[in-house]
Amino acid sequence: MQLAELHKLEHFRNRWIALDPRGGNGLAALRNGCVVVDFDPDVGVLCARLEREGRSSLEIHFCCTPR
């Protein structure tokens, strides 16, 4: 799966997603080795949750509705 493919998945649509570029365990794996570790419609809530979990060095992306 590629990042563009995440935009097509209903459960990620219109939500912020946190990707770990180092790989590992996650909710979905991308072809480039990144994994989705969490997602939320509110970026502030997502970042607060990631901080509480001690997660760092993540990429945050917004999955918008495809045209």
PDBQT receptor file of N, H, CA, C and O in Angstrom, charges set to zero:
ATOM      1  N   MET A   1       0.835  -1.171   0.000  1.00  0.00    +0.000 N 
ATOM      2  CA  MET A   1       0.000   0.000   0.000  1.00  0.00    +0.000 C 
ATOM      3  C   MET A   1       0.886   1.243   0.000  1.00  0.00    +0.000 C 
ATOM      4  O   MET A   1       1.922   1.281   0.664  1.00  0.00    +0.000 OA
ATOM      5  N   GLN A   2       0.470   2.243  -0.744  1.00  0.00    +0.000 N 
ATOM      6  H   GLN A   2      -0.371   2.212  -1.284  1.00  0.00    +0.000 HD
ATOM      7  CA  GLN A   2       1.191   3.506  -0.790  1.00  0.00    +0.000 C 
ATOM      8  C   GLN A   2       0.365   4.578  -0.084  1.00  0.00    +0.000 C 
ATOM      9  O   GLN A   2      -0.827   4.394   0.164  1.00  0.00    +0.000 OA
ATOM     10  N   LEU A   3       1.011   5.698   0.238  1.00  0.00    +0.000 N 
ATOM     11  H   LEU A   3       1.979   5.848   0.037  1.00  0.00    +0.000 HD
ATOM     12  CA  LEU A   3       0.323   6.771   0.951  1.00  0.00    +0.000 C 
ATOM     13  C   LEU A   3      -0.941   7.198   0.210  1.00  0.00    +0.000 C 
ATOM     14  O   LEU A   3      -1.971   7.434   0.841  1.00  0.00    +0.000 OA
ATOM     15  N   ALA A   4      -0.883   7.302  -1.108  1.00  0.00    +0.000 N 
ATOM     16  H   ALA A   4      -0.046   7.110  -1.621  1.00  0.00    +0.000 HD
ATOM     17  CA  ALA A   4      -2.057   7.701  -1.893  1.00  0.00    +0.000 C 
ATOM     18  C   ALA A   4      -3.208   6.712  -1.706  1.00  0.00    +0.000 C 
ATOM     19  O   ALA A   4      -4.373   7.104  -1.759  1.00  0.00    +0.000 OA
ATOM     20  N   GLU A   5      -2.893   5.440  -1.488  1.00  0.00    +0.000 N 
ATOM     21  H   GLU A   5      -1.946   5.121  -1.445  1.00  0.00    +0.000 HD
ATOM     22  CA  GLU A   5      -3.928   4.435  -1.287  1.00  0.00    +0.000 C 
ATOM     23  C   GLU A   5      -4.657   4.616   0.045  1.00  0.00    +0.000 C 
ATOM     24  O   GLU A   5      -5.826   4.247   0.167  1.00  0.00    +0.000 OA
ATOM     25  N   LEU A   6      -3.970   5.182   1.049  1.00  0.00    +0.000 N 
ATOM     26  H   LEU A   6      -3.021   5.481   0.950  1.00  0.00    +0.000 HD
ATOM     27  CA  LEU A   6      -4.623   5.434   2.339  1.00  0.00    +0.000 C 
ATOM     28  C   LEU A   6      -5.781   6.408   2.187  1.00  0.00    +0.000 C 
ATOM     29  O   LEU A   6      -6.772   6.316   2.912  1.00  0.00    +0.000 OA
ATOM     30  N   HIS A   7      -5.663   7.335   1.252  1.00  0.00    +0.000 N 
ATOM     31  H   HIS A   7      -4.858   7.410   0.663  1.00  0.00    +0.000 HD
ATOM     32  CA  HIS A   7      -6.716   8.324   1.025  1.00  0.00    +0.000 C 
ATOM     33  C   HIS A   7      -7.996   7.663   0.533  1.00  0.00    +0.000 C 
ATOM     34  O   HIS A   7      -9.075   8.240   0.670  1.00  0.00    +0.000 OA
ATOM     35  N   LYS A   8      -7.901   6.481  -0.029  1.00  0.00    +0.000 N 
ATOM     36  H   LYS A   8      -7.024   6.012  -0.141  1.00  0.00    +0.000 HD
ATOM     37  CA  LYS A   8      -9.065   5.778  -0.563  1.00  0.00    +0.000 C 
ATOM     38  C   LYS A   8      -9.757   4.912   0.476  1.00  0.00    +0.000 C 
ATOM     39  O   LYS A   8     -10.889   4.481   0.257  1.00  0.00    +0.000 OA
ATOM     40  N   LEU A   9      -9.106   4.647   1.597  1.00  0.00    +0.000 N 
ATOM     41  H   LEU A   9      -8.187   4.997   1.775  1.00  0.00    +0.000 HD
ATOM     42  CA  LEU A   9      -9.681   3.788   2.620  1.00  0.00    +0.000 C 
ATOM     43  C   LEU A   9     -10.624   4.586   3.516  1.00  0.00    +0.000 C 
ATOM     44  O   LEU A   9     -10.236   5.604   4.089  1.00  0.00    +0.000 OA
ATOM     45  N   GLU A  10     -11.840   4.125   3.630  1.00  0.00    +0.000 N 
ATOM     46  H   GLU A  10     -12.156   3.299   3.164  1.00  0.00    +0.000 HD
ATOM     47  CA  GLU A  10     -12.890   4.841   4.351  1.00  0.00    +0.000 C 
ATOM     48  C   GLU A  10     -12.507   5.178   5.793  1.00  0.00    +0.000 C 
ATOM     49  O   GLU A  10     -12.779   6.287   6.251  1.00  0.00    +0.000 OA
ATOM     50  N   HIS A  11     -11.886   4.254   6.514  1.00  0.00    +0.000 N 
ATOM     51  H   HIS A  11     -11.665   3.352   6.142  1.00  0.00    +0.000 HD
ATOM     52  CA  HIS A  11     -11.606   4.504   7.933  1.00  0.00    +0.000 C 
ATOM     53  C   HIS A  11     -10.477   5.505   8.163  1.00  0.00    +0.000 C 
ATOM     54  O   HIS A  11     -10.304   5.974   9.288  1.00  0.00    +0.000 OA
ATOM     55  N   PHE A  12      -9.705   5.846   7.132  1.00  0.00    +0.000 N 
ATOM     56  H   PHE A  12      -9.845   5.465   6.219  1.00  0.00    +0.000 HD
ATOM     57  CA  PHE A  12      -8.682   6.887   7.270  1.00  0.00    +0.000 C 
ATOM     58  C   PHE A  12      -9.137   8.212   6.662  1.00  0.00    +0.000 C 
ATOM     59  O   PHE A  12      -8.510   9.245   6.902  1.00  0.00    +0.000 OA
ATOM     60  N   ARG A  13     -10.195   8.198   5.895  1.00  0.00    +0.000 N 
ATOM     61  H   ARG A  13     -10.704   7.360   5.701  1.00  0.00    +0.000 HD
ATOM     62  CA  ARG A  13     -10.642   9.384   5.157  1.00  0.00    +0.000 C 
ATOM     63  C   ARG A  13     -11.016  10.522   6.102  1.00  0.00    +0.000 C 
ATOM     64  O   ARG A  13     -11.727  10.327   7.087  1.00  0.00    +0.000 OA
ATOM     65  N   ASN A  14     -10.520  11.715   5.777  1.00  0.00    +0.000 N 
ATOM     66  H   ASN A  14      -9.942  11.874   4.977  1.00  0.00    +0.000 HD
ATOM     67  CA  ASN A  14     -10.761  12.935   6.553  1.00  0.00    +0.000 C 
ATOM     68  C   ASN A  14     -10.253  12.824   7.993  1.00  0.00    +0.000 C 
ATOM     69  O   ASN A  14     -10.847  13.361   8.928  1.00  0.00    +0.000 OA
ATOM     70  N   ARG A  15      -9.152  12.120   8.135  1.00  0.00    +0.000 N 
ATOM     71  H   ARG A  15      -8.669  11.683   7.376  1.00  0.00    +0.000 HD
ATOM     72  CA  ARG A  15      -8.516  11.966   9.451  1.00  0.00    +0.000 C 
ATOM     73  C   ARG A  15      -7.021  12.226   9.314  1.00  0.00    +0.000 C 
ATOM     74  O   ARG A  15      -6.438  12.071   8.241  1.00  0.00    +0.000 OA
ATOM     75  N   TRP A  16      -6.429  12.619  10.415  1.00  0.00    +0.000 N 
ATOM     76  H   TRP A  16      -6.902  12.745  11.286  1.00  0.00    +0.000 HD
ATOM     77  CA  TRP A  16      -4.981  12.757  10.503  1.00  0.00    +0.000 C 
ATOM     78  C   TRP A  16      -4.409  11.386  10.820  1.00  0.00    +0.000 C 
ATOM     79  O   TRP A  16      -4.937  10.671  11.672  1.00  0.00    +0.000 OA
ATOM     80  N   ILE A  17      -3.329  11.015  10.138  1.00  0.00    +0.000 N 
ATOM     81  H   ILE A  17      -2.900  11.595   9.446  1.00  0.00    +0.000 HD
ATOM     82  CA  ILE A  17      -2.700   9.731  10.406  1.00  0.00    +0.000 C 
ATOM     83  C   ILE A  17      -1.247   9.944  10.819  1.00  0.00    +0.000 C 
ATOM     84  O   ILE A  17      -0.572  10.847  10.323  1.00  0.00    +0.000 OA
ATOM     85  N   ALA A  18      -0.786   9.112  11.720  1.00  0.00    +0.000 N 
ATOM     86  H   ALA A  18      -1.335   8.379  12.123  1.00  0.00    +0.000 HD
ATOM     87  CA  ALA A  18       0.610   9.153  12.164  1.00  0.00    +0.000 C 
ATOM     88  C   ALA A  18       1.323   7.959  11.550  1.00  0.00    +0.000 C 
ATOM     89  O   ALA A  18       0.910   6.814  11.734  1.00  0.00    +0.000 OA
ATOM     90  N   LEU A  19       2.391   8.234  10.822  1.00  0.00    +0.000 N 
ATOM     91  H   LEU A  19       2.726   9.164  10.673  1.00  0.00    +0.000 HD
ATOM     92  CA  LEU A  19       3.190   7.196  10.179  1.00  0.00    +0.000 C 
ATOM     93  C   LEU A  19       4.545   7.093  10.861  1.00  0.00    +0.000 C 
ATOM     94  O   LEU A  19       5.169   8.098  11.200  1.00  0.00    +0.000 OA
ATOM     95  N   ASP A  20       4.984   5.862  11.052  1.00  0.00    +0.000 N 
ATOM     96  H   ASP A  20       4.477   5.045  10.776  1.00  0.00    +0.000 HD
ATOM     97  CA  ASP A  20       6.338   5.631  11.551  1.00  0.00    +0.000 C 
ATOM     98  C   ASP A  20       7.190   5.227  10.358  1.00  0.00    +0.000 C 
ATOM     99  O   ASP A  20       7.013   4.131   9.827  1.00  0.00    +0.000 OA
ATOM    100  N   PRO A  21       8.117   6.089   9.921  1.00  0.00    +0.000 N 
ATOM    101  CA  PRO A  21       8.939   5.789   8.746  1.00  0.00    +0.000 C 
ATOM    102  C   PRO A  21       9.943   4.665   8.990  1.00  0.00    +0.000 C 
ATOM    103  O   PRO A  21      10.540   4.147   8.046  1.00  0.00    +0.000 OA
ATOM    104  N   ARG A  22      10.127   4.288  10.251  1.00  0.00    +0.000 N 
ATOM    105  H   ARG A  22       9.642   4.708  11.018  1.00  0.00    +0.000 HD
ATOM    106  CA  ARG A  22      11.076   3.222  10.579  1.00  0.00    +0.000 C 
ATOM    107  C   ARG A  22      10.457   1.837  10.483  1.00  0.00    +0.000 C 
ATOM    108  O   ARG A  22      11.147   0.830  10.645  1.00  0.00    +0.000 OA
ATOM    109  N   GLY A  23       9.141   1.787  10.217  1.00  0.00    +0.000 N 
ATOM    110  H   GLY A  23       8.581   2.605  10.086  1.00  0.00    +0.000 HD
ATOM    111  CA  GLY A  23       8.465   0.494  10.117  1.00  0.00    +0.000 C 
ATOM    112  C   GLY A  23       8.062  -0.036  11.479  1.00  0.00    +0.000 C 
ATOM    113  O   GLY A  23       7.836   0.735  12.412  1.00  0.00    +0.000 OA
ATOM    114  N   GLY A  24       7.974  -1.336  11.590  1.00  0.00    +0.000 N 
ATOM    115  H   GLY A  24       8.157  -1.962  10.832  1.00  0.00    +0.000 HD
ATOM    116  CA  GLY A  24       7.558  -1.961  12.842  1.00  0.00    +0.000 C 
ATOM    117  C   GLY A  24       6.102  -2.372  12.782  1.00  0.00    +0.000 C 
ATOM    118  O   GLY A  24       5.537  -2.545  11.702  1.00  0.00    +0.000 OA
ATOM    119  N   ASN A  25       5.503  -2.527  13.942  1.00  0.00    +0.000 N 
ATOM    120  H   ASN A  25       5.961  -2.387  14.820  1.00  0.00    +0.000 HD
ATOM    121  CA  ASN A  25       4.101  -2.918  14.028  1.00  0.00    +0.000 C 
ATOM    122  C   ASN A  25       3.214  -1.698  13.923  1.00  0.00    +0.000 C 
ATOM    123  O   ASN A  25       3.545  -0.624  14.425  1.00  0.00    +0.000 OA
ATOM    124  N   GLY A  26       2.079  -1.877  13.262  1.00  0.00    +0.000 N 
ATOM    125  H   GLY A  26       1.810  -2.749  12.854  1.00  0.00    +0.000 HD
ATOM    126  CA  GLY A  26       1.142  -0.777  13.114  1.00  0.00    +0.000 C 
ATOM    127  C   GLY A  26      -0.182  -1.260  12.591  1.00  0.00    +0.000 C 
ATOM    128  O   GLY A  26      -0.432  -2.461  12.497  1.00  0.00    +0.000 OA
ATOM    129  N   LEU A  27      -1.034  -0.307  12.248  1.00  0.00    +0.000 N 
ATOM    130  H   LEU A  27      -0.831   0.669  12.324  1.00  0.00    +0.000 HD
ATOM    131  CA  LEU A  27      -2.376  -0.608  11.772  1.00  0.00    +0.000 C 
ATOM    132  C   LEU A  27      -2.407  -0.963  10.293  1.00  0.00    +0.000 C 
ATOM    133  O   LEU A  27      -3.261  -1.738   9.862  1.00  0.00    +0.000 OA
ATOM    134  N   ALA A  28      -1.496  -0.411   9.519  1.00  0.00    +0.000 N 
ATOM    135  H   ALA A  28      -0.802   0.218   9.869  1.00  0.00    +0.000 HD
ATOM    136  CA  ALA A  28      -1.399  -0.680   8.083  1.00  0.00    +0.000 C 
ATOM    137  C   ALA A  28       0.037  -0.420   7.645  1.00  0.00    +0.000 C 
ATOM    138  O   ALA A  28       0.676   0.523   8.110  1.00  0.00    +0.000 OA
ATOM    139  N   ALA A  29       0.528  -1.247   6.764  1.00  0.00    +0.000 N 
ATOM    140  H   ALA A  29       0.008  -2.013   6.385  1.00  0.00    +0.000 HD
ATOM    141  CA  ALA A  29       1.896  -1.099   6.252  1.00  0.00    +0.000 C 
ATOM    142  C   ALA A  29       1.862  -0.518   4.844  1.00  0.00    +0.000 C 
ATOM    143  O   ALA A  29       1.019  -0.891   4.027  1.00  0.00    +0.000 OA
ATOM    144  N   LEU A  30       2.784   0.395   4.572  1.00  0.00    +0.000 N 
ATOM    145  H   LEU A  30       3.468   0.697   5.235  1.00  0.00    +0.000 HD
ATOM    146  CA  LEU A  30       2.931   0.971   3.235  1.00  0.00    +0.000 C 
ATOM    147  C   LEU A  30       4.069   0.268   2.510  1.00  0.00    +0.000 C 
ATOM    148  O   LEU A  30       4.937  -0.337   3.139  1.00  0.00    +0.000 OA
ATOM    149  N   ARG A  31       4.059   0.350   1.207  1.00  0.00    +0.000 N 
ATOM    150  H   ARG A  31       3.354   0.841   0.696  1.00  0.00    +0.000 HD
ATOM    151  CA  ARG A  31       5.108  -0.300   0.406  1.00  0.00    +0.000 C 
ATOM    152  C   ARG A  31       6.494   0.261   0.674  1.00  0.00    +0.000 C 
ATOM    153  O   ARG A  31       7.497  -0.428   0.489  1.00  0.00    +0.000 OA
ATOM    154  N   ASN A  32       6.548   1.515   1.111  1.00  0.00    +0.000 N 
ATOM    155  H   ASN A  32       5.733   2.075   1.262  1.00  0.00    +0.000 HD
ATOM    156  CA  ASN A  32       7.847   2.144   1.360  1.00  0.00    +0.000 C 
ATOM    157  C   ASN A  32       8.419   1.780   2.728  1.00  0.00    +0.000 C 
ATOM    158  O   ASN A  32       9.482   2.274   3.104  1.00  0.00    +0.000 OA
ATOM    159  N   GLY A  33       7.725   0.922   3.476  1.00  0.00    +0.000 N 
ATOM    160  H   GLY A  33       6.861   0.521   3.171  1.00  0.00    +0.000 HD
ATOM    161  CA  GLY A  33       8.209   0.472   4.775  1.00  0.00    +0.000 C 
ATOM    162  C   GLY A  33       7.608   1.198   5.959  1.00  0.00    +0.000 C 
ATOM    163  O   GLY A  33       7.750   0.748   7.096  1.00  0.00    +0.000 OA
ATOM    164  N   CYS A  34       6.934   2.319   5.714  1.00  0.00    +0.000 N 
ATOM    165  H   CYS A  34       6.819   2.685   4.791  1.00  0.00    +0.000 HD
ATOM    166  CA  CYS A  34       6.266   3.045   6.799  1.00  0.00    +0.000 C 
ATOM    167  C   CYS A  34       5.056   2.256   7.285  1.00  0.00    +0.000 C 
ATOM    168  O   CYS A  34       4.489   1.450   6.547  1.00  0.00    +0.000 OA
ATOM    169  N   VAL A  35       4.675   2.494   8.519  1.00  0.00    +0.000 N 
ATOM    170  H   VAL A  35       5.136   3.149   9.118  1.00  0.00    +0.000 HD
ATOM    171  CA  VAL A  35       3.447   1.904   9.048  1.00  0.00    +0.000 C 
ATOM    172  C   VAL A  35       2.584   2.988   9.686  1.00  0.00    +0.000 C 
ATOM    173  O   VAL A  35       3.102   3.939  10.271  1.00  0.00    +0.000 OA
ATOM    174  N   VAL A  36       1.272   2.839   9.571  1.00  0.00    +0.000 N 
ATOM    175  H   VAL A  36       0.851   2.066   9.096  1.00  0.00    +0.000 HD
ATOM    176  CA  VAL A  36       0.323   3.711  10.249  1.00  0.00    +0.000 C 
ATOM    177  C   VAL A  36       0.246   3.247  11.692  1.00  0.00    +0.000 C 
ATOM    178  O   VAL A  36      -0.067   2.086  11.957  1.00  0.00    +0.000 OA
ATOM    179  N   VAL A  37       0.532   4.151  12.634  1.00  0.00    +0.000 N 
ATOM    180  H   VAL A  37       0.787   5.094  12.419  1.00  0.00    +0.000 HD
ATOM    181  CA  VAL A  37       0.506   3.768  14.047  1.00  0.00    +0.000 C 
ATOM    182  C   VAL A  37      -0.735   4.276  14.772  1.00  0.00    +0.000 C 
ATOM    183  O   VAL A  37      -1.103   3.728  15.810  1.00  0.00    +0.000 OA
ATOM    184  N   ASP A  38      -1.395   5.325  14.240  1.00  0.00    +0.000 N 
ATOM    185  H   ASP A  38      -1.095   5.770  13.397  1.00  0.00    +0.000 HD
ATOM    186  CA  ASP A  38      -2.588   5.855  14.885  1.00  0.00    +0.000 C 
ATOM    187  C   ASP A  38      -3.258   6.829  13.934  1.00  0.00    +0.000 C 
ATOM    188  O   ASP A  38      -2.642   7.287  12.971  1.00  0.00    +0.000 OA
ATOM    189  N   PHE A  39      -4.519   7.149  14.201  1.00  0.00    +0.000 N 
ATOM    190  H   PHE A  39      -5.020   6.778  14.983  1.00  0.00    +0.000 HD
ATOM    191  CA  PHE A  39      -5.235   8.138  13.399  1.00  0.00    +0.000 C 
ATOM    192  C   PHE A  39      -6.357   8.737  14.217  1.00  0.00    +0.000 C 
ATOM    193  O   PHE A  39      -6.841   8.127  15.170  1.00  0.00    +0.000 OA
ATOM    194  N   ASP A  40      -6.778   9.968  13.831  1.00  0.00    +0.000 N 
ATOM    195  H   ASP A  40      -6.385  10.465  13.057  1.00  0.00    +0.000 HD
ATOM    196  CA  ASP A  40      -7.834  10.672  14.551  1.00  0.00    +0.000 C 
ATOM    197  C   ASP A  40      -8.298  11.841  13.687  1.00  0.00    +0.000 C 
ATOM    198  O   ASP A  40      -7.497  12.390  12.931  1.00  0.00    +0.000 OA
ATOM    199  N   PRO A  41      -9.570  12.238  13.777  1.00  0.00    +0.000 N 
ATOM    200  CA  PRO A  41     -10.016  13.410  13.018  1.00  0.00    +0.000 C 
ATOM    201  C   PRO A  41      -9.470  14.726  13.582  1.00  0.00    +0.000 C 
ATOM    202  O   PRO A  41      -9.482  15.747  12.894  1.00  0.00    +0.000 OA
ATOM    203  N   ASP A  42      -8.995  14.708  14.821  1.00  0.00    +0.000 N 
ATOM    204  H   ASP A  42      -8.985  13.879  15.380  1.00  0.00    +0.000 HD
ATOM    205  CA  ASP A  42      -8.471  15.911  15.468  1.00  0.00    +0.000 C 
ATOM    206  C   ASP A  42      -6.964  15.766  15.652  1.00  0.00    +0.000 C 
ATOM    207  O   ASP A  42      -6.512  14.902  16.403  1.00  0.00    +0.000 OA
ATOM    208  N   VAL A  43      -6.186  16.603  14.975  1.00  0.00    +0.000 N 
ATOM    209  H   VAL A  43      -6.554  17.305  14.365  1.00  0.00    +0.000 HD
ATOM    210  CA  VAL A  43      -4.722  16.491  15.029  1.00  0.00    +0.000 C 
ATOM    211  C   VAL A  43      -4.190  16.723  16.437  1.00  0.00    +0.000 C 
ATOM    212  O   VAL A  43      -3.198  16.110  16.829  1.00  0.00    +0.000 OA
ATOM    213  N   GLY A  44      -4.835  17.600  17.202  1.00  0.00    +0.000 N 
ATOM    214  H   GLY A  44      -5.642  18.099  16.883  1.00  0.00    +0.000 HD
ATOM    215  CA  GLY A  44      -4.395  17.858  18.570  1.00  0.00    +0.000 C 
ATOM    216  C   GLY A  44      -4.573  16.634  19.460  1.00  0.00    +0.000 C 
ATOM    217  O   GLY A  44      -3.699  16.314  20.265  1.00  0.00    +0.000 OA
ATOM    218  N   VAL A  45      -5.697  15.956  19.315  1.00  0.00    +0.000 N 
ATOM    219  H   VAL A  45      -6.407  16.216  18.661  1.00  0.00    +0.000 HD
ATOM    220  CA  VAL A  45      -5.965  14.734  20.079  1.00  0.00    +0.000 C 
ATOM    221  C   VAL A  45      -4.972  13.647  19.680  1.00  0.00    +0.000 C 
ATOM    222  O   VAL A  45      -4.437  12.943  20.536  1.00  0.00    +0.000 OA
ATOM    223  N   LEU A  46      -4.731  13.515  18.379  1.00  0.00    +0.000 N 
ATOM    224  H   LEU A  46      -5.166  14.087  17.684  1.00  0.00    +0.000 HD
ATOM    225  CA  LEU A  46      -3.775  12.521  17.889  1.00  0.00    +0.000 C 
ATOM    226  C   LEU A  46      -2.386  12.774  18.473  1.00  0.00    +0.000 C 
ATOM    227  O   LEU A  46      -1.756  11.855  18.995  1.00  0.00    +0.000 OA
ATOM    228  N   CYS A  47      -1.914  14.002  18.388  1.00  0.00    +0.000 N 
ATOM    229  H   CYS A  47      -2.426  14.749  17.964  1.00  0.00    +0.000 HD
ATOM    230  CA  CYS A  47      -0.567  14.326  18.880  1.00  0.00    +0.000 C 
ATOM    231  C   CYS A  47      -0.457  14.129  20.388  1.00  0.00    +0.000 C 
ATOM    232  O   CYS A  47       0.568  13.658  20.879  1.00  0.00    +0.000 OA
ATOM    233  N   ALA A  48      -1.508  14.488  21.126  1.00  0.00    +0.000 N 
ATOM    234  H   ALA A  48      -2.341  14.871  20.728  1.00  0.00    +0.000 HD
ATOM    235  CA  ALA A  48      -1.487  14.303  22.580  1.00  0.00    +0.000 C 
ATOM    236  C   ALA A  48      -1.408  12.810  22.925  1.00  0.00    +0.000 C 
ATOM    237  O   ALA A  48      -0.664  12.417  23.824  1.00  0.00    +0.000 OA
ATOM    238  N   ARG A  49      -2.164  11.996  22.219  1.00  0.00    +0.000 N 
ATOM    239  H   ARG A  49      -2.768  12.315  21.489  1.00  0.00    +0.000 HD
ATOM    240  CA  ARG A  49      -2.141  10.550  22.456  1.00  0.00    +0.000 C 
ATOM    241  C   ARG A  49      -0.768   9.964  22.133  1.00  0.00    +0.000 C 
ATOM    242  O   ARG A  49      -0.248   9.139  22.884  1.00  0.00    +0.000 OA
ATOM    243  N   LEU A  50      -0.193  10.385  21.029  1.00  0.00    +0.000 N 
ATOM    244  H   LEU A  50      -0.615  11.055  20.418  1.00  0.00    +0.000 HD
ATOM    245  CA  LEU A  50       1.140   9.901  20.644  1.00  0.00    +0.000 C 
ATOM    246  C   LEU A  50       2.188  10.312  21.670  1.00  0.00    +0.000 C 
ATOM    247  O   LEU A  50       3.090   9.539  21.991  1.00  0.00    +0.000 OA
ATOM    248  N   GLU A  51       2.065  11.528  22.180  1.00  0.00    +0.000 N 
ATOM    249  H   GLU A  51       1.332  12.156  21.919  1.00  0.00    +0.000 HD
ATOM    250  CA  GLU A  51       3.015  11.999  23.188  1.00  0.00    +0.000 C 
ATOM    251  C   GLU A  51       2.882  11.181  24.477  1.00  0.00    +0.000 C 
ATOM    252  O   GLU A  51       3.887  10.794  25.075  1.00  0.00    +0.000 OA
ATOM    253  N   ARG A  52       1.637  10.919  24.905  1.00  0.00    +0.000 N 
ATOM    254  H   ARG A  52       0.821  11.233  24.420  1.00  0.00    +0.000 HD
ATOM    255  CA  ARG A  52       1.425  10.095  26.107  1.00  0.00    +0.000 C 
ATOM    256  C   ARG A  52       2.026   8.703  25.946  1.00  0.00    +0.000 C 
ATOM    257  O   ARG A  52       2.520   8.115  26.908  1.00  0.00    +0.000 OA
ATOM    258  N   GLU A  53       1.978   8.177  24.706  1.00  0.00    +0.000 N 
ATOM    259  H   GLU A  53       1.576   8.654  23.925  1.00  0.00    +0.000 HD
ATOM    260  CA  GLU A  53       2.516   6.843  24.429  1.00  0.00    +0.000 C 
ATOM    261  C   GLU A  53       4.028   6.855  24.246  1.00  0.00    +0.000 C 
ATOM    262  O   GLU A  53       4.642   5.798  24.096  1.00  0.00    +0.000 OA
ATOM    263  N   GLY A  54       4.639   8.046  24.257  1.00  0.00    +0.000 N 
ATOM    264  H   GLY A  54       4.140   8.904  24.379  1.00  0.00    +0.000 HD
ATOM    265  CA  GLY A  54       6.080   8.150  24.092  1.00  0.00    +0.000 C 
ATOM    266  C   GLY A  54       6.543   7.958  22.659  1.00  0.00    +0.000 C 
ATOM    267  O   GLY A  54       7.708   7.646  22.413  1.00  0.00    +0.000 OA
ATOM    268  N   ARG A  55       5.629   8.145  21.712  1.00  0.00    +0.000 N 
ATOM    269  H   ARG A  55       4.683   8.399  21.912  1.00  0.00    +0.000 HD
ATOM    270  CA  ARG A  55       5.975   7.996  20.294  1.00  0.00    +0.000 C 
ATOM    271  C   ARG A  55       6.696   9.239  19.810  1.00  0.00    +0.000 C 
ATOM    272  O   ARG A  55       6.337  10.352  20.193  1.00  0.00    +0.000 OA
ATOM    273  N   SER A  56       7.702   9.066  18.978  1.00  0.00    +0.000 N 
ATOM    274  H   SER A  56       7.994   8.162  18.666  1.00  0.00    +0.000 HD
ATOM    275  CA  SER A  56       8.429  10.212  18.414  1.00  0.00    +0.000 C 
ATOM    276  C   SER A  56       8.924   9.855  17.019  1.00  0.00    +0.000 C 
ATOM    277  O   SER A  56       8.835   8.704  16.593  1.00  0.00    +0.000 OA
ATOM    278  N   SER A  57       9.437  10.838  16.323  1.00  0.00    +0.000 N 
ATOM    279  H   SER A  57       9.509  11.774  16.669  1.00  0.00    +0.000 HD
ATOM    280  CA  SER A  57       9.983  10.681  14.970  1.00  0.00    +0.000 C 
ATOM    281  C   SER A  57       8.945  10.141  13.999  1.00  0.00    +0.000 C 
ATOM    282  O   SER A  57       9.248   9.299  13.155  1.00  0.00    +0.000 OA
ATOM    283  N   LEU A  58       7.711  10.636  14.128  1.00  0.00    +0.000 N 
ATOM    284  H   LEU A  58       7.464  11.320  14.814  1.00  0.00    +0.000 HD
ATOM    285  CA  LEU A  58       6.627  10.200  13.253  1.00  0.00    +0.000 C 
ATOM    286  C   LEU A  58       6.320  11.263  12.212  1.00  0.00    +0.000 C 
ATOM    287  O   LEU A  58       6.655  12.434  12.387  1.00  0.00    +0.000 OA
ATOM    288  N   GLU A  59       5.686  10.849  11.140  1.00  0.00    +0.000 N 
ATOM    289  H   GLU A  59       5.413   9.898  10.998  1.00  0.00    +0.000 HD
ATOM    290  CA  GLU A  59       5.177  11.765  10.121  1.00  0.00    +0.000 C 
ATOM    291  C   GLU A  59       3.673  11.853  10.310  1.00  0.00    +0.000 C 
ATOM    292  O   GLU A  59       3.013  10.835  10.521  1.00  0.00    +0.000 OA
ATOM    293  N   ILE A  60       3.119  13.070  10.235  1.00  0.00    +0.000 N 
ATOM    294  H   ILE A  60       3.655  13.897  10.064  1.00  0.00    +0.000 HD
ATOM    295  CA  ILE A  60       1.678  13.279  10.370  1.00  0.00    +0.000 C 
ATOM    296  C   ILE A  60       1.145  13.748   9.014  1.00  0.00    +0.000 C 
ATOM    297  O   ILE A  60       1.661  14.699   8.427  1.00  0.00    +0.000 OA
ATOM    298  N   HIS A  61       0.109  13.067   8.531  1.00  0.00    +0.000 N 
ATOM    299  H   HIS A  61      -0.310  12.295   9.009  1.00  0.00    +0.000 HD
ATOM    300  CA  HIS A  61      -0.503  13.395   7.238  1.00  0.00    +0.000 C 
ATOM    301  C   HIS A  61      -2.011  13.469   7.401  1.00  0.00    +0.000 C 
ATOM    302  O   HIS A  61      -2.582  12.806   8.268  1.00  0.00    +0.000 OA
ATOM    303  N   PHE A  62      -2.660  14.282   6.561  1.00  0.00    +0.000 N 
ATOM    304  H   PHE A  62      -2.196  14.821   5.857  1.00  0.00    +0.000 HD
ATOM    305  CA  PHE A  62      -4.119  14.345   6.538  1.00  0.00    +0.000 C 
ATOM    306  C   PHE A  62      -4.600  13.594   5.314  1.00  0.00    +0.000 C 
ATOM    307  O   PHE A  62      -4.165  13.867   4.195  1.00  0.00    +0.000 OA
ATOM    308  N   CYS A  63      -5.505  12.641   5.529  1.00  0.00    +0.000 N 
ATOM    309  H   CYS A  63      -5.859  12.419   6.438  1.00  0.00    +0.000 HD
ATOM    310  CA  CYS A  63      -6.085  11.884   4.418  1.00  0.00    +0.000 C 
ATOM    311  C   CYS A  63      -7.399  12.536   4.018  1.00  0.00    +0.000 C 
ATOM    312  O   CYS A  63      -8.418  12.354   4.683  1.00  0.00    +0.000 OA
ATOM    313  N   CYS A  64      -7.372  13.289   2.942  1.00  0.00    +0.000 N 
ATOM    314  H   CYS A  64      -6.544  13.437   2.402  1.00  0.00    +0.000 HD
ATOM    315  CA  CYS A  64      -8.561  13.977   2.484  1.00  0.00    +0.000 C 
ATOM    316  C   CYS A  64      -9.385  13.072   1.563  1.00  0.00    +0.000 C 
ATOM    317  O   CYS A  64      -8.908  12.040   1.091  1.00  0.00    +0.000 OA
ATOM    318  N   THR A  65     -10.611  13.478   1.325  1.00  0.00    +0.000 N 
ATOM    319  H   THR A  65     -10.998  14.316   1.708  1.00  0.00    +0.000 HD
ATOM    320  CA  THR A  65     -11.477  12.735   0.423  1.00  0.00    +0.000 C 
ATOM    321  C   THR A  65     -10.935  12.872  -0.990  1.00  0.00    +0.000 C 
ATOM    322  O   THR A  65     -10.683  13.984  -1.454  1.00  0.00    +0.000 OA
ATOM    323  N   PRO A  66     -10.752  11.736  -1.684  1.00  0.00    +0.000 N 
ATOM    324  CA  PRO A  66     -10.246  11.826  -3.059  1.00  0.00    +0.000 C 
ATOM    325  C   PRO A  66     -11.268  12.485  -3.982  1.00  0.00    +0.000 C 
ATOM    326  O   PRO A  66     -12.476  12.375  -3.774  1.00  0.00    +0.000 OA
ATOM    327  N   ARG A  67     -10.766  13.164  -4.992  1.00  0.00    +0.000 N 
ATOM    328  H   ARG A  67      -9.785  13.253  -5.161  1.00  0.00    +0.000 HD
ATOM    329  CA  ARG A  67     -11.668  13.844  -5.952  1.00  0.00    +0.000 C 
ATOM    330  C   ARG A  67     -12.147  12.887  -6.999  1.00  0.00    +0.000 C 
ATOM    331  O   ARG A  67     -12.908  13.274  -7.886  1.00  0.00    +0.000 OA
TER     332      ARG A  67
